[in-house]
Amino acid sequence: MATSSSKRQSVLPRAPAGPKAPVNFSSSLIIADSAVLLGHHTINISSESVVHPRAKLDSSNGRITIGRRCIIHERSLLGAPSNDKTPIDSRDGVVLSDYITVDVGAVIESGGTNIGESSTIGVGCRVGRGAKLGKHCTLTPRSIVLPGERIPDFTVVYSNGTRRTDNRRVADLKHKTQARQIDVLRRLIPSNPAKFQ
């Protein structure tokens, strides 16, 4: 029969493995208490960006920079290690420009990986180390961008590997929608940036 102290220990949340990452946060950041930030390099998050519960930012393999009004959804991983060992010349692990959405379960590998402004990384996508996505790109769910791959502006990448150019030119509408979504999330996600500083 288990004692009451052993029952209490089994329900305690586990501490994240690894060192506490140095951070540089905007004062208007929304970051959930249950987000995980770890690593040796600085994690920079700009104004009005949102980090959902259980999102993981790992700066063990390089600095992470997140631009303005980005949304990092739950169970996504920024700064994942890569199996690709091709040498690269970069101190940055992952750089997200402004108005980026990283959806649930998406993985962005560390190592000079850049995501251009107003791009969307869909559910369960993987962006390889050193990949460069242009502005206004969309990765549909479960799409894969290979390490070092270059994706031009306005490209839609599908999970079956096909691609097309998005000619809708709805950037202004997307920016307004992202700002409204952030306003809603501000009321829904209790933010605790002090926990990470």
C-alpha positions in Angstrom: 0.0 0.0 0.0 1.5 3.4 -1.0 2.0 6.1 1.6 0.5 9.5 1.2 3.9 11.1 0.7 4.7 8.7 -2.3 1.3 9.6 -3.8 2.1 13.3 -3.6 5.4 12.8 -5.3 3.9 11.0 -8.2 1.7 14.0 -9.1 4.4 16.7 -9.0 5.3 18.1 -12.4 8.7 17.1 -13.6 11.4 19.8 -13.9 12.7 20.3 -17.4 15.9 18.5 -18.1 18.8 20.8 -18.9 20.0 24.2 -17.9 17.8 27.2 -17.5 18.2 29.3 -20.7 19.2 33.0 -20.6 16.2 35.0 -21.9 15.5 38.5 -23.3 11.8 39.1 -23.2 9.6 42.0 -24.3 7.3 43.3 -21.6 4.2 42.6 -23.8 5.1 38.9 -24.2 2.5 36.2 -23.3 4.1 33.0 -22.1 2.4 30.2 -20.3 3.8 28.9 -17.0 4.0 25.4 -18.4 6.1 26.3 -21.4 9.6 24.8 -21.3 12.7 27.0 -22.0 16.1 25.5 -21.7 19.6 25.6 -23.1 22.8 27.7 -23.0 22.2 30.3 -25.7 19.9 33.3 -25.3 16.2 33.1 -26.2 14.9 36.4 -27.5 11.1 36.9 -27.8 9.8 40.2 -29.2 6.6 42.2 -28.4 3.1 40.7 -28.4 4.3 37.2 -29.2 2.6 34.2 -27.5 4.1 31.0 -26.3 1.4 28.4 -25.5 1.5 25.8 -22.6 3.8 22.9 -23.2 5.7 24.6 -26.1 9.4 23.9 -25.9 12.2 26.3 -26.8 15.6 24.6 -26.6 18.6 26.9 -27.1 21.2 24.1 -26.5 22.3 24.2 -30.1 22.1 27.9 -30.8 20.3 31.2 -30.1 16.5 31.4 -30.6 15.0 34.7 -31.8 11.3 35.1 -32.2 9.9 38.3 -33.8 6.8 40.4 -33.2 3.4 38.9 -32.9 4.4 35.3 -33.4 2.3 32.4 -32.0 4.1 29.3 -30.8 1.5 26.6 -30.2 1.5 23.8 -27.7 3.8 20.7 -28.1 5.8 22.6 -30.8 9.6 22.4 -30.5 12.0 25.2 -31.6 15.7 24.4 -31.6 15.5 20.6 -32.0 18.8 18.9 -32.6 19.4 17.6 -36.1 20.8 14.3 -37.5 22.2 16.4 -40.4 25.9 17.1 -39.6 26.8 19.3 -42.6 28.9 22.2 -41.4 27.1 25.6 -41.3 28.4 29.1 -40.6 25.8 30.4 -38.2 25.6 31.3 -34.5 21.8 31.4 -34.7 19.9 28.3 -34.0 16.4 29.4 -35.1 15.2 32.8 -36.3 11.5 33.5 -36.7 10.6 36.9 -38.3 7.4 38.8 -37.4 3.9 37.3 -37.6 4.9 33.7 -37.7 2.6 30.9 -36.5 4.2 27.6 -35.4 1.3 25.2 -35.1 0.7 22.2 -32.7 3.5 19.6 -32.7 5.6 21.3 -35.3 9.4 20.9 -35.0 12.0 23.5 -36.2 15.6 22.2 -36.1 18.4 24.4 -34.8 21.4 25.5 -37.0 20.9 28.6 -39.0 17.2 27.9 -39.6 15.2 31.0 -40.7 11.5 31.4 -41.2 10.4 34.5 -43.2 7.7 37.0 -42.2 4.1 36.0 -42.1 4.8 32.3 -42.6 2.8 29.5 -41.2 4.3 26.2 -40.0 1.4 23.7 -40.0 0.5 21.0 -37.5 3.2 18.3 -37.2 5.5 19.9 -39.7 9.3 19.5 -39.6 11.7 22.2 -40.8 15.3 20.9 -41.1 18.5 22.5 -39.9 19.7 25.4 -41.9 16.5 25.7 -44.0 15.4 29.1 -45.2 11.7 29.9 -45.7 10.8 33.1 -47.5 8.1 35.5 -46.6 4.4 34.4 -46.6 5.1 30.7 -46.9 2.6 28.1 -45.8 3.6 24.5 -44.7 0.4 22.4 -44.7 0.1 19.8 -41.9 2.8 17.1 -41.8 5.0 18.8 -44.4 8.7 18.4 -44.3 11.4 20.9 -45.4 14.8 19.2 -45.7 17.9 20.5 -44.0 19.5 23.4 -45.9 16.5 23.7 -48.3 15.5 27.2 -49.7 11.8 27.9 -50.1 10.9 31.1 -52.1 8.4 33.8 -50.9 4.7 32.9 -51.2 5.3 29.2 -51.5 2.7 26.6 -50.2 4.4 23.3 -49.3 2.1 20.2 -49.2 2.8 17.0 -47.2 3.1 15.0 -50.4 6.0 17.1 -51.5 4.1 19.2 -54.1 4.4 23.0 -54.1 2.6 26.0 -55.6 2.8 29.7 -55.4 0.2 31.5 -53.3 -1.0 34.4 -55.4 -3.8 35.6 -53.0 -1.7 38.5 -51.6 -3.6 38.6 -48.3 -0.7 39.7 -46.0 -2.6 42.7 -44.5 -5.6 40.6 -43.7 -3.4 37.9 -42.1 -1.6 40.5 -40.0 -5.0 41.8 -38.7 -6.2 38.3 -38.0 -3.0 37.5 -36.1 -3.3 40.6 -34.0 -7.0 39.7 -33.1 -6.0 36.2 -32.2 -3.2 37.5 -29.9 -5.8 39.8 -28.2 -8.0 36.7 -27.4 -5.0 34.6 -26.3 -4.0 37.4 -23.9 -7.2 36.8 -22.0 -7.0 33.0 -22.2 -3.4 32.2 -21.3 -2.2 33.2 -17.9 1.3 34.7 -18.6 4.2 34.2 -16.2 7.4 35.6 -17.8 9.0 36.1 -14.4 9.3 32.3 -14.0 11.8 32.2 -16.9 14.0 35.2 -16.0 
